Amino acid sequence: MNLFSRLCRAILALPIVLVAVSANAQSSRPVRVIVPSAVGATPDTTMRVLTQEISKQTGTAFVVENKPGASGVIGMTDLVRQPPDGLTIAWVNNVTLAINRSTFTKLPYDPTSVVPVTLITKVANVIVVRPALPASNLKE
C-alpha cells in the first residue's frame, strides 16, 4: 500500500478511532460494527479493512456484524436499539438515512436519531430507465 493510500485511510479513520477507543477504554467489550449489507459487499469489505487497521494501531477490538435485508432497515433497527455508549457503530448510507424515508410508509427507526461520525466513501447514484420510456428527467 502506498503512502498516500495509508495517509487517506488514517485521516478517514480518525473519528472512528476516537469514538471506539474512548468507548473501549471504559469497557472490555469489543466495539460492534453493524453493516446493513451482505458479507463481501463494498460496505462490508471497507469496514473490515478499516477496523482491522484501526485495531492494529489502537489495540481496540472490533466485531463486524452483517445485518442485510429490507434496504438496511434490519441493521439500522438493531443500531438504534443499542445503548448510546459508543460500543456499537454502523455503516450507514443514503439508502438507510434518506431513501428509505421515501420508500417505506413507516420505518422502525428514526433516521435523525443517529449521528454521523465520519465520511468514509462517496458513491455516485444514477437512475436509469429503458430507452423506450419517453422520460428525460426524474419528474417525467
Secondary structure, DSSP 8 states (H G I E B T S, - for coil): --HHHHHHHHHHHHHHHHHHHHHHHT-SS-EEEEE-S-TTSHHHHHHHHHHHHHHHHH---EEEEE---GGGHHHHHHHHTS-SSSSEEE---HIIIIIHHHH-SS-SS-GGGS----------------TTS--SSS--
